[in-house]
């Protein structure tokens, strides 16, 4: 048999290594050409590796979570090609293709031979014709008449069935267990509480990338967070009116409207729509808004990017948000949809809380987080020089900034400009 070394190809520009996040084969497995064998993760995406040949897996590069350098052996496959099948090797090839042939032709030695004269013989345990696999406590409970379901429930609850008095006859029923639970405390019964066993979970794949990126961001960036309250009553009314006449267009959430407002206010605050190369000491202020959308997925937090968000209307933004979120959650996100963001928006929706202190998506310098909308009474002018109490929808808006690039005054000024626009939503659609 010939051995083929499958080396990890260059799966991304500038990538020097990739992490094993899943093996789809094991040692000894038969693989076919183009069969998926592993998932490898780079800084930008997860890539599926396919076998270039057919054969049997004889070596694997490592375990899930290990890093594999580009160009090094990912796996070794013993192919079906026979090298130098000379008469001297034909017997070995036959043996490899027909395992067990030699063993089938070799008679087993009689019992006792090959052990040395007088060697003690191992005793073969004799299975009991009536095995009783139950622990001692359950064997005692067998004396009490009860169905298997009742016995299982009693065991889970830590109830000794011998202490339960049946209401009818001699058989303990579920209703008897219910009565015992209600009144058994007087007999010293306390419900059994079995603690969960400790579990060790390796930090690999997307979870590892998140950990590394968040640690690098907090370690390198001096964060500060500013929070402001915004009255979104008129904005929510506008959203409801737009949705009422949306036709076959996607339903609007708050996010598309918020992105429009962010894009309209950023030109006056270019230091926020930027990326900071701290090694080179260069801040690149972006002319376009490439909006990162923090998205929770089963694998962890991902940040796909809406390219040129400033050139899209609310309906186009809603469509792109839905597309990116679905691709991220299903694991089908394209490499071109990741990376290169200039500012990030993160939202927990109805779980948004009162205020958040989001972590900056390095090398960006700012991240914006809307919080939960709540209804509260507020004072409003009554038109006669006085005030009246009215119901309002209020939302806190958080922004975290890199203090090396953005001053607190600039962040506060930007949020105030954003607040004025959101509280006057007609301006979102004015040129």
C-alpha angles and dihedrals in degrees: 000000000000122000121223120199111212105206122200106258126219098275099173141022111267093003115141099178142005134210125240105236099166140008116209093187137045135208110292095022120135113237131190128214112279091014115143109252107165146001116230124193126210128179090276111033149351113259126199115227119214126198113250092204142031123247145083125316109240102162136027126195097232147300131304107288096032121124118234120198118232109264096022124116113283095177142342119229126196102219130208092249112111115217118212097346092194122163088261091059100036092087091054091048090049090049092050092049093045107038114193096030094114092044091052091054095047112080117227114249117253116266109278097023120118094023099091125256114293094013112152115256120232113245116236110224113238114224115234112248087223108036117191107203095176121108119248094264092053092046087058090049090055088078088068116078110239139132120259089251092054091047092051092049092048090051092051090050094045092240121153104222091209087069095054116092113211116231092215128029121326100302121100112225135187090261088058090053089049091052091047091052090052097047105016095095088080088063092053096262118151121180114260113250112196110193118225114257118251113264129202116208121186115231100232142140117007092357090057092048091051091049093049094046095046092047091049091048095050092041096050104031125067098218128203126179129209122193128195133179116235128193104226097173094112091040092055090048089052091049091051091051092049092050092049090061100032096112109188094345120111119276112260122238122188093267100076090050091047092050091052089052092047092050093048094052100040097077089070091049105042093161089073096053095060149101123229121212098197094183092057093033092232129135115202112203107204122224091202127054111237099185117207113212112205104219128186113223134173088260094049139268118343129180112209115182133234103216117221093358090173090068096055129085124225094269093050090048091050090051093048093046090053092046095050094043092051093047092049094049094046094046094242097112113139122233090240090061092059130074133010097081120156099197132004134222118204124185133174092193113211089358090060096118126203096297138348136203101211121199116241117251098235130255087027116088103215141037127187125209125187114205134209119306113235133182117234137158115262136181115251131178111267095208093248098080094273137087136251133195116250138172113256137181109229131187132183115223120205128199126185118197140186103250091206089068107018126053122215091244091055093049092048092047091050094051091049089054089049090048092054091051095046092048090052100044095173086075090063089073098040119100 
